[in-house]
């Protein structure tokens, strides 16, 4: 299925099911949001990386306009619906300030491997423990999917976009597992290094070595 959607490009990667709160201040996007509210239709957020709009993004639904300011700026709540791929960028739309695109929606296989996902979650919690970060996922472990935890794994913008392009949950789980296995030793070594630096200069209580 293909259709036309308005575009709101941002230097961010969003996943289906993810909620995003935004403050809207540019005239073109104020117009886009008001159009979305009136038509009750979604809009797309394609990821901007290195000042380039990428072809894959996330379709967003407008949940609520929580506040409209005197100057027309507004605070909104949105939620990711599904992944889209741009087929044609439409830079100019008659009587509209914003751009749009003709898109399709790639098939997204959402059945992963539960045991692999639990390994990902366990490794992720290990990473958070080392970093002394407290994260709550608001779901039981058995209900968590890759999209739920991706933004808690320390992915760069480019890595997050690579994950977004994967249309198979098993591939996404494996991507996160490999990322965490690569990052965990580095973070562990950094924590050890930090402890060494903090101890340097302190009086040390060390046992002598018998010769």
C-alpha positions in Angstrom: 0.0 0.0 0.0 1.2 3.5 -0.9 -0.1 6.9 0.2 0.9 10.5 0.7 1.8 11.8 4.1 3.1 15.2 5.4 6.7 15.2 6.6 8.2 16.5 9.8 11.9 15.7 9.5 13.9 15.5 12.7 17.4 14.6 13.8 16.0 11.7 15.8 15.1 8.0 15.3 11.6 7.0 16.5 10.2 3.5 16.8 6.6 2.1 16.5 4.9 2.4 19.9 7.2 5.1 21.1 5.7 8.3 22.5 7.3 11.7 21.7 6.4 15.1 23.2 7.3 18.1 21.1 7.2 21.9 21.3 6.1 23.2 17.9 7.3 26.7 16.9 8.0 26.8 13.2 5.1 28.1 11.1 5.2 25.2 8.6 5.0 22.6 11.4 2.3 24.5 13.3 0.3 24.3 10.1 1.1 20.6 9.7 0.0 19.7 13.2 -3.3 21.7 12.9 -3.9 20.0 9.6 -3.3 16.6 11.2 -5.6 17.4 14.1 -8.4 18.6 11.7 -8.1 15.6 9.3 -7.3 13.1 12.0 -4.6 11.7 9.8 -1.0 10.8 10.8 2.3 12.4 9.6 5.8 11.1 9.1 9.0 11.7 10.9 11.9 10.7 8.7 15.3 10.6 10.4 17.8 13.4 9.6 21.4 12.2 9.9 24.3 14.4 8.9 21.9 17.0 7.5 20.4 14.4 5.2 16.8 13.2 5.2 16.8 9.4 5.1 14.2 7.4 3.3 13.0 5.4 6.3 11.0 6.9 9.1 8.1 6.4 11.5 4.5 7.2 10.9 3.2 9.3 13.9 -0.3 9.8 15.2 -1.2 13.0 17.0 -2.5 12.0 20.4 -3.1 15.5 21.9 -2.3 19.2 21.6 -1.7 19.9 25.3 -1.2 23.6 25.0 -1.4 26.4 22.5 0.5 29.6 23.2 -0.5 33.2 22.3 2.0 33.2 19.4 0.6 30.0 18.0 3.3 27.7 19.3 2.1 24.5 20.8 3.0 21.5 22.9 1.9 18.1 21.5 1.9 14.4 22.3 2.5 11.9 19.5 3.0 8.2 19.2 4.8 6.0 16.6 2.6 3.8 14.6 4.7 1.9 12.0 7.7 2.2 9.8 7.5 3.8 6.3 9.8 4.1 3.4 9.8 7.2 1.1 9.3 6.5 -2.6 9.1 10.1 -3.7 9.8 13.3 -1.9 7.3 16.1 -2.6 9.0 19.3 -1.6 6.1 21.7 -2.4 2.4 21.2 -1.7 -0.1 23.7 -2.9 -1.2 26.2 -0.2 1.0 24.4 2.4 4.3 25.4 4.0 5.5 21.9 4.7 6.7 19.1 2.5 5.4 15.5 2.1 6.2 12.2 0.5 4.7 9.2 -1.3 5.5 6.3 1.0 4.9 2.6 1.4 4.9 0.4 4.5 7.4 -2.5 4.4 6.2 -5.8 6.0 7.4 -5.9 9.6 7.8 -9.4 11.0 7.3 -8.9 14.8 7.8 -12.4 16.0 11.2 -12.7 17.6 12.9 -15.3 19.8 11.8 -14.9 23.5 14.9 -16.5 24.9 17.1 -14.1 22.9 15.1 -11.1 24.0 15.5 -12.1 27.7 19.3 -12.3 27.1 19.2 -8.8 25.6 17.3 -7.5 28.6 19.6 -9.1 31.1 22.7 -7.7 29.3 21.0 -4.3 29.2 20.3 -4.3 32.9 23.9 -5.3 33.5 25.0 -2.2 31.5 22.6 0.0 33.4 23.9 -1.3 36.7 27.5 -0.5 35.8 26.5 3.0 34.7 24.3 3.4 37.8 21.3 4.1 35.6 17.8 3.2 36.8 15.5 2.5 33.9 11.9 1.2 34.1 10.3 -0.3 31.0 6.7 -0.3 32.2 6.2 -3.8 30.9 6.9 -7.3 32.0 10.1 -8.7 30.6 8.2 -11.3 28.6 6.2 -8.5 26.9 9.2 -6.4 25.9 10.3 -6.1 22.3 13.3 -4.6 20.6 11.5 -1.3 20.0 10.8 -1.0 23.7 14.4 -1.1 24.8 16.4 0.2 21.8 16.7 3.8 23.1 18.0 2.5 26.4 20.9 0.6 24.8 23.2 3.6 24.1 22.8 3.4 20.3 24.2 6.3 18.3 21.8 8.1 15.9 23.3 6.1 13.0 23.0 2.8 14.9 19.4 3.6 15.8 18.6 4.2 12.2 20.2 0.9 11.2 17.9 -0.8 13.7 14.9 1.0 12.3 15.6 -0.4 8.9 15.5 -4.0 10.1 12.0 -5.4 9.3 12.4 -8.5 11.3 12.2 -8.7 15.1 14.7 -11.5 15.3 17.3 -9.4 13.4 16.6 -6.4 15.7 17.1 -8.6 18.8 20.4 -9.9 17.4 21.5 -6.3 16.5 20.9 -5.2 20.1 22.7 -8.3 21.5 25.8 -7.7 19.4 25.8 -4.0 20.3 25.6 -4.7 24.0 28.3 -7.3 23.9 30.5 -4.8 22.2 29.8 -1.9 24.5 29.7 -3.8 27.9 33.5 -4.5 28.1 34.3 -0.9 27.1 32.0 0.5 29.8 33.3 -2.0 32.4 36.9 -1.0 31.6 36.0 2.7 31.9 34.5 2.2 35.3 37.7 0.3 36.5 39.8 3.2 35.1 37.6 5.7 36.9 38.1 3.8 40.2 41.9 3.7 39.7 41.9 7.5 39.1 39.8 8.2 42.2 42.1 6.0 44.3 45.3 7.7 43.1 46.7 9.9 45.8 44.9 8.2 48.7 46.7 6.5 51.5 46.7 2.8 50.6 46.4 -0.1 53.1 48.4 -2.8 51.3 50.0 -6.0 52.6 53.7 -6.4 52.0 54.9 -9.2 49.7 57.1 -11.8 51.4 60.4 -12.3 49.5 
